[in-house]
Amino acid sequence: MKKPMIIILIVLAIIAVIGVIGGILFSTLTKEKDSITVSEFYNRMQEKGYIVQDAKSQFADYDYVKQVYIALNNDNTYQVEFYELEDASYAVSFYKNNKAIFENSKGNSSAENNVEGKNHAKYTLSSNGQYMVVSRIDNTVIFVKVEDAYRDMVKSILNELGY
């Protein structure tokens, strides 16, 4: 008689754990993230010692690109690009296009991660000695393509920025 009761309790505990994990996952995916402004990107990256440059002129032919800033690390070995686009629909297209470019560059040995939420998406790929990230929140996108050696630095900065 005790054995069926223990089995029932175990099953109920498993169901409860699955429910909690599912709730956390659902909450994470449906939670909106806050984007940062161009000036926040500029200021934060300068505070970290990056050289930040306005690169809008490189995209003058694209009306939907409102602002672009490139942050170069202090020895110019890599950069982090920040784009403000006209609206979220342009940002989604920009994100998907760059994600597809990254996916097409995959080598035989690669590691990738893709997360999509209510107003955000992030795709990362490590392949052929490079670490690539395209991350979107609302109408902003961060783009990074660096040597694998800089992966941890880039991850840290993107986490601080919320991307």
C-alpha positions in Angstrom: 0.0 0.0 0.0 2.9 2.4 0.7 4.5 1.7 -2.7 1.7 3.1 -4.8 1.5 6.2 -2.6 5.3 6.9 -3.0 5.0 6.5 -6.8 2.1 8.9 -6.9 4.1 11.4 -4.8 7.1 11.0 -7.1 4.9 11.6 -10.2 3.3 14.7 -8.7 6.8 16.0 -7.8 8.0 15.5 -11.4 4.9 17.2 -12.7 5.4 20.2 -10.4 9.1 20.5 -11.4 8.2 20.4 -15.1 5.5 23.0 -14.5 7.9 25.3 -12.7 10.6 24.9 -15.4 8.0 25.5 -18.1 6.7 28.6 -16.3 10.2 30.0 -16.0 10.9 29.3 -19.7 7.6 30.8 -20.8 8.2 33.8 -18.7 11.7 34.3 -20.0 10.6 34.0 -23.7 7.6 36.3 -23.3 9.4 38.9 -21.2 10.3 42.0 -23.1 13.9 43.3 -23.0 14.8 46.9 -22.8 16.9 48.2 -25.7 19.6 50.9 -25.2 19.9 54.1 -27.1 22.7 55.1 -29.4 24.0 57.6 -26.8 23.9 54.9 -24.1 25.9 52.6 -26.4 28.4 55.4 -27.1 28.8 56.4 -23.5 29.1 52.8 -22.1 31.6 51.7 -24.7 33.7 54.9 -24.2 33.7 54.2 -20.5 35.1 50.8 -21.2 38.0 52.3 -23.2 36.6 51.6 -26.7 37.0 54.1 -29.5 33.5 54.8 -30.7 32.9 56.2 -34.2 29.8 57.3 -36.1 29.5 55.1 -39.1 26.2 56.3 -40.5 27.8 57.7 -43.6 28.6 54.1 -44.7 24.8 53.5 -44.8 23.7 56.7 -46.4 21.9 54.9 -49.2 19.7 53.1 -46.7 17.0 55.3 -45.3 15.9 52.7 -42.8 19.3 52.8 -41.0 18.9 55.7 -38.6 22.2 55.6 -36.7 25.3 53.4 -36.7 28.2 53.4 -34.2 31.2 51.2 -34.3 33.2 50.6 -31.1 36.8 49.5 -31.6 38.7 48.0 -28.7 41.9 49.8 -27.7 44.2 47.8 -29.9 41.9 47.8 -32.9 41.7 44.0 -33.1 37.9 43.8 -33.0 34.8 45.9 -33.1 31.2 45.9 -31.9 28.6 47.5 -34.2 25.4 49.1 -33.0 22.5 49.9 -35.4 19.4 51.9 -34.8 16.9 51.1 -37.5 13.7 52.9 -38.5 11.4 50.4 -36.7 11.3 46.9 -35.4 10.3 45.4 -38.7 13.5 46.6 -40.3 15.5 45.4 -37.4 13.9 41.9 -37.7 14.8 41.8 -41.4 18.3 43.1 -40.7 18.7 40.4 -37.9 17.4 37.6 -40.1 19.6 38.6 -43.0 22.8 38.6 -40.9 21.8 35.4 -39.1 21.5 33.7 -42.5 24.9 35.0 -43.6 26.4 33.6 -40.4 24.6 30.2 -40.9 26.0 30.0 -44.5 29.5 30.5 -43.2 29.3 27.5 -40.8 32.2 25.0 -41.0 32.2 21.3 -40.1 32.9 22.1 -36.5 30.6 24.7 -35.0 28.6 25.7 -32.0 25.5 27.9 -32.3 22.8 29.2 -30.1 19.5 30.9 -31.1 17.1 32.6 -28.6 13.9 34.4 -29.7 11.6 36.3 -27.4 8.8 38.8 -27.6 10.8 41.8 -28.7 14.2 40.4 -29.0 16.3 37.7 -30.7 20.0 36.6 -30.4 22.0 34.3 -32.6 25.6 33.2 -31.8 27.9 31.0 -33.8 31.4 29.8 -33.2 33.0 28.4 -36.3 36.2 28.4 -38.3 38.0 30.3 -35.5 35.5 33.1 -35.3 32.8 34.1 -32.9 29.7 35.8 -34.4 26.8 37.5 -32.8 23.7 39.2 -34.1 21.4 40.4 -31.3 18.2 42.5 -31.7 16.0 44.3 -29.2 13.1 46.4 -30.6 14.6 48.5 -33.4 18.2 48.1 -32.4 20.8 45.5 -33.5 24.3 44.6 -32.3 26.5 42.8 -34.8 29.9 41.3 -33.9 32.3 39.1 -35.9 35.6 38.5 -34.1 38.4 36.0 -33.7 37.5 33.3 -31.2 40.2 34.7 -28.8 37.9 37.7 -28.1 34.8 35.6 -27.4 34.8 36.0 -23.6 35.4 39.8 -23.8 32.5 40.2 -26.3 30.2 38.0 -24.3 30.9 40.1 -21.2 30.3 43.4 -23.0 27.1 42.2 -24.6 25.8 40.9 -21.3 26.5 44.3 -19.7 24.6 46.1 -22.5 21.7 43.6 -22.2 22.2 42.2 -25.7 
